[in-house]
Amino acid sequence: MSEATFPHGKWGRDDVSALFKPVFSFAASPLGSKVIRAIVPLDRRVVDRTKGRFSLFGPLSMPELLLTTTGRKSGQPRTSVLSYVHEGDRLLVMGSNFGQQQHPSWSTNLVAEPQASISMAGQDIPVTATLLTDGERDAALQRFLAYPMYRAYQTRTDRDLRVFALTRR
């Protein structure tokens, strides 16, 4: 693996095979979103303790990472568990916030300070985030919209969902 690439964890799916469509469809439902949001704090502990090797959602979910940003108001480290998609030598993350009307705090933190770090596949990696715009954003967004839950999240809000590319620094 070159220094510019990111590891591939053994946990999580970055495809939408027929076998996993029922799981992703449940995640797209309002009930599924509520269940997942309730589990996220527990999942964060598992992901944190294993540096992104394992998740409560297991191999049925998308791959996950821990993103640590700098709070734009507090200046303190803020950590969130996020699903991601590999794209060459970078990772894509999307600020869906389960389709809520406000952007997730982590995305607003990245807009203010793009230097962050991630933990994934047992590694801590410093990254720089780039907010994608125009055609690049549209192409990245389509990668997420392949998953039913992200299509549902997009229909629940009028805001543009932020998509970031993370690169090693």
C-alpha positions as CSV (number, residue, x, y, z in Angstrom):
1,M,0.0,0.0,0.0
2,S,1.5,3.4,-1.0
3,E,1.5,6.2,1.5
4,A,-1.2,8.0,-0.4
5,T,-3.7,5.2,-0.3
6,F,-6.0,4.2,2.6
7,P,-6.3,0.7,4.0
8,H,-9.3,-1.5,3.3
9,G,-10.9,-2.8,6.5
10,K,-12.4,-6.3,6.7
11,W,-15.6,-4.9,8.2
12,G,-18.3,-3.4,6.2
13,R,-19.6,-3.5,2.6
14,D,-18.8,-1.0,0.0
15,D,-21.1,-2.6,-2.6
16,V,-24.8,-2.9,-2.9
17,S,-25.2,-6.6,-3.6
18,A,-28.7,-8.1,-3.7
19,L,-27.9,-10.0,-0.5
20,F,-27.6,-6.7,1.5
21,K,-30.4,-4.7,-0.1
22,P,-32.9,-5.6,2.6
23,V,-30.5,-4.3,5.3
24,F,-29.9,-1.1,3.4
25,S,-33.7,-0.7,2.7
26,F,-34.4,-1.1,6.4
27,A,-31.7,1.6,7.1
28,A,-33.5,3.8,4.6
29,S,-36.9,3.6,6.5
30,P,-37.9,6.2,9.2
31,L,-37.8,3.3,11.7
32,G,-34.5,2.1,10.5
33,S,-33.0,5.6,10.8
34,K,-34.3,5.9,14.4
35,V,-32.8,2.5,15.3
36,I,-29.5,3.3,13.8
37,R,-29.4,6.8,15.4
38,A,-30.1,5.1,18.8
39,I,-27.2,2.6,18.2
40,V,-24.7,5.1,17.0
41,P,-23.4,6.1,20.5
42,L,-22.7,2.4,21.4
43,D,-21.2,1.8,17.9
44,R,-18.9,4.7,18.4
45,R,-17.4,3.1,21.5
46,V,-16.7,-0.1,19.6
47,V,-15.3,1.7,16.6
48,D,-13.2,3.9,18.9
49,R,-11.8,1.0,21.0
50,T,-10.9,-0.9,17.8
51,K,-9.6,2.1,15.9
52,G,-12.1,1.4,13.2
53,R,-11.5,-2.3,12.8
54,F,-15.0,-3.3,14.0
55,S,-18.5,-1.9,14.3
56,L,-21.7,-3.0,15.9
57,F,-23.3,-2.8,12.5
58,G,-20.9,-5.5,11.3
59,P,-20.3,-6.6,7.8
60,L,-23.8,-5.7,6.9
61,S,-23.1,-2.0,7.0
62,M,-20.9,0.3,4.9
63,P,-17.3,0.6,6.1
64,E,-16.9,3.0,8.9
65,L,-14.2,5.3,10.2
66,L,-13.8,7.7,13.1
67,L,-13.4,11.3,12.0
68,T,-11.9,13.7,14.5
69,T,-12.4,17.4,13.7
70,T,-11.6,20.6,15.6
71,G,-14.8,22.2,17.0
72,R,-15.2,25.5,15.2
73,K,-16.5,27.2,18.4
74,S,-14.8,25.3,21.2
75,G,-11.5,24.4,19.5
76,Q,-11.8,21.0,21.1
77,P,-11.5,17.7,19.3
78,R,-14.8,16.3,18.2
79,T,-15.1,12.7,17.0
80,S,-17.9,11.2,14.8
81,V,-18.4,7.7,13.3
82,L,-19.0,8.0,9.6
83,S,-19.6,5.7,6.7
84,Y,-17.3,6.2,3.8
85,V,-16.6,5.2,0.2
86,H,-13.1,4.6,-1.3
87,E,-12.3,6.5,-4.4
88,G,-8.8,5.9,-5.6
89,D,-6.3,7.6,-3.2
90,R,-9.0,9.4,-1.2
91,L,-12.1,8.6,0.9
92,L,-15.5,10.2,0.4
93,V,-17.8,11.1,3.3
94,M,-21.2,12.7,3.2
95,G,-23.0,14.9,5.7
96,S,-26.4,13.3,5.4
97,N,-27.3,13.6,9.1
98,F,-30.0,11.0,8.5
99,G,-31.9,13.6,6.3
100,Q,-32.3,16.1,9.1
101,Q,-32.7,19.8,8.2
102,Q,-29.3,20.9,9.6
103,H,-25.9,19.9,8.5
104,P,-24.0,17.6,10.9
105,S,-21.6,19.5,13.2
106,W,-18.6,17.5,11.9
107,S,-19.2,18.9,8.4
108,T,-19.4,22.5,9.6
109,N,-16.2,21.9,11.6
110,L,-14.5,20.6,8.4
111,V,-15.6,23.7,6.5
112,A,-14.0,25.9,9.2
113,E,-10.9,23.7,9.6
114,P,-10.2,21.1,6.9
115,Q,-7.2,19.5,8.8
116,A,-8.5,16.4,10.7
117,S,-7.7,12.8,11.5
118,I,-9.3,9.5,11.0
119,S,-9.1,6.1,12.6
120,M,-9.8,3.2,10.3
121,A,-8.7,-0.5,9.9
122,G,-6.7,0.0,13.1
123,Q,-4.7,3.0,11.9
124,D,-4.7,6.7,12.9
125,I,-4.3,8.8,9.8
126,P,-4.0,12.6,9.5
127,V,-6.2,13.9,6.6
128,T,-7.2,17.1,4.8
129,A,-10.8,17.5,3.8
130,T,-12.0,19.1,0.6
131,L,-15.6,20.1,0.2
132,L,-16.6,18.9,-3.2
133,T,-18.6,21.2,-5.5
134,D,-20.2,21.2,-8.9
135,G,-19.6,18.2,-11.1
136,E,-17.2,16.6,-8.7
137,R,-19.7,16.7,-5.9
138,D,-22.5,15.4,-8.2
139,A,-20.3,12.4,-9.2
140,A,-19.4,11.6,-5.6
141,L,-23.0,12.1,-4.5
142,Q,-24.0,9.4,-6.9
143,R,-21.7,6.9,-5.2
144,F,-23.6,7.4,-2.0
145,L,-27.0,7.4,-3.7
146,A,-26.4,3.8,-4.8
147,Y,-27.4,3.0,-1.2
148,P,-31.1,3.2,-0.5
149,M,-30.7,4.9,2.9
150,Y,-28.8,7.8,1.3
151,R,-31.5,8.2,-1.3
152,A,-34.1,8.3,1.5
153,Y,-32.0,10.9,3.5
154,Q,-31.8,13.1,0.4
155,T,-35.6,13.2,0.1
156,R,-36.1,14.1,3.7
157,T,-34.3,17.5,3.5
158,D,-34.2,20.5,1.2
159,R,-30.5,21.3,2.0
160,D,-27.7,20.2,-0.3
161,L,-25.9,17.3,1.3
162,R,-22.2,18.1,1.8
163,V,-19.7,15.7,0.3
164,F,-16.0,15.8,1.3
165,A,-13.0,14.1,-0.1
166,L,-10.4,13.1,2.5
167,T,-6.8,12.8,1.5
168,R,-3.7,11.9,3.5
169,R,-1.5,14.7,4.7
